[in-house]
């Protein structure tokens, strides 16, 4: 339905909310203006799954370098606390 009415952002959001990353990235290829709407939640998902380097790269692709830095700072702080 979203495709028929041309609401690509809503369709993209459905894929993101469902964790359907391949479908989200496929749609993102056609609509790169929505990069932040995909890469920010993807980066969070990667971090939750202990894939921190990939998460950092996803934040960069979303043009969110501060979030990438903040995540690495938090990771370093957590490493110090657990020692």
Contact map, one row per residue, 1 for C-alpha under 8 A:
11111000000000000000000000000000000000000000000000000000000000000000000000000000000
11111111011000000000000000000000000000000000000000000000000000000000000000000000000
11111111001000000000000000000000000000000000000000000000000000000000000000000000000
11111110000000000000000000000000000000000000000000000000000000000000000000000000000
11111110000000000000000000000000000000000000000000000000000000000000000000000000000
01111111000000000000000000000000000000000000000000000000000000000000000000000000000
01111111111000000000000000000000000000000000000000000000000000000000000000000000000
01100111111100000000000000100010000000000000000000000000000000000000000000000000000
00000011111110000000000000000000010000000000000000000000000000000000000000000000000
01000011111111000000000000000000000000000000000000000000000000000000000000000000000
01100011111111100000000000000000000000000000000000000000000000000000000000000000000
00000001111111110000000100110000000001000000000000000000000000000000000000000000000
00000000111111111000000100000000000011000000000000000000000000000000000000000000000
00000000011111111100000000000000000000000000000000000000000000000000000000000000000
00000000001111111111101100000000000000000000000000000000000000000000000000000000000
00000000000111111111100100000000000001001100000000000000000000000000000000000000000
00000000000011111111000000000000000000000000000000000000000000000000000000000000000
00000000000001111111000000000000000000000000000000000000000000000000000000000000000
00000000000000111111100000000000000000000000000000000000000000000000000000000000000
00000000000000111111111100000000000000000000000000000000000000000000000000000000000
00000000000000110011111110000000000000000100000000000000000000000000000000000000000
00000000000000000001111111000000000000000000000000000000000000000000000000000000000
00000000000000100001111111100000000000000000000000000000000000000000000000000000000
00000000000110110001111111110000000001000000000000000000000000000000000000000000000
00000000000000000000111111111000000001000000000000000000000000000000000000000000000
00000000000000000000011111111100000000000000000000000000000000000000000000000000000
00000001000100000000001111111110000000000000000000000000000000000000000000000000000
00000000000100000000000111111111111001000000000000000000000000000000000000000000000
00000000000000000000000011111111000000000000000000000000000000000000000000000000000
00000000000000000000000001111111000000000000000000000000000000000000000000000000000
00000001000000000000000000111111111000000000000000000000000000000000000000000000000
00000000000000000000000000011111111000000000000000000000000000000000000000000000000
00000000000000000000000000010011111100000000000000000000000000000000000000000000000
00000000100000000000000000010011111111000000000000000000000000000000000000000000000
00000000000000000000000000010011111111100000000000000000000011000000000000000000000
00000000000000000000000000000000111111110000000000000000000011100000000000000000000
00000000000010000000000000000000011111111000000000000000000001000000000000000000000
00000000000110010000000110010000011111111100000000000000000001000000000000000000000
00000000000000000000000000000000001111111110000000000000011011000000000000000000000
00000000000000000000000000000000000111111111000000000000011001010000000000000000000
00000000000000010000000000000000000011111111100000000000000000000000000000000000000
00000000000000010000100000000000000001111111110000000010010000000000000000000000000
00000000000000000000000000000000000000111111111000000111111000000000000000000000000
00000000000000000000000000000000000000011111111100000010000000000000000000000000000
00000000000000000000000000000000000000001111111110000010000000000000000000000000000
00000000000000000000000000000000000000000111111111110110000000000000000000000000000
00000000000000000000000000000000000000000011111111110010000000000000000000000000000
00000000000000000000000000000000000000000001111111100000000000000000000000000000000
00000000000000000000000000000000000000000000111111100000000000000000000000000000000
00000000000000000000000000000000000000000000011111110000000000000000000000000000000
00000000000000000000000000000000000000000000011111111110000000000000000000000000000
00000000000000000000000000000000000000000000011001111111000000000000000100000000000
00000000000000000000000000000000000000000000000000111111100000000000000000000000000
00000000000000000000000000000000000000000010010000111111110000000000000000000000000
00000000000000000000000000000000000000000111111000111111111000000001000000000000000
00000000000000000000000000000000000000000010000000011111111100000001101100000000000
00000000000000000000000000000000000000000010000000001111111110000001000000000000000
00000000000000000000000000000000000000110110000000000111111111000000000000000000000
00000000000000000000000000000000000000110010000000000011111111111011000000000000000
00000000000000000000000000000000000000000000000000000001111111111001000000000000000
00000000000000000000000000000000001100100000000000000000111111110000000000000000000
00000000000000000000000000000000001111110000000000000000011111110000000000000000000
00000000000000000000000000000000000100000000000000000000001111111000000000000000000
00000000000000000000000000000000000000010000000000000000001111111111000000000000000
00000000000000000000000000000000000000000000000000000000001100111111100000000000000
00000000000000000000000000000000000000000000000000000000000000011111110000000000000
00000000000000000000000000000000000000000000000000000000001000011111111000000000000
00000000000000000000000000000000000000000000000000000011101100011111111100000000000
00000000000000000000000000000000000000000000000000000001000000001111111110000000000
00000000000000000000000000000000000000000000000000000000000000000111111111000000000
00000000000000000000000000000000000000000000000000000001000000000011111111100000000
00000000000000000000000000000000000000000000000000010001000000000001111111110000000
00000000000000000000000000000000000000000000000000000000000000000000111111111000000
00000000000000000000000000000000000000000000000000000000000000000000011111111100000
00000000000000000000000000000000000000000000000000000000000000000000001111111110000
00000000000000000000000000000000000000000000000000000000000000000000000111111111000
00000000000000000000000000000000000000000000000000000000000000000000000011111111100
00000000000000000000000000000000000000000000000000000000000000000000000001111111110
00000000000000000000000000000000000000000000000000000000000000000000000000111111111
00000000000000000000000000000000000000000000000000000000000000000000000000011111111
00000000000000000000000000000000000000000000000000000000000000000000000000001111111
00000000000000000000000000000000000000000000000000000000000000000000000000000111111
00000000000000000000000000000000000000000000000000000000000000000000000000000011111
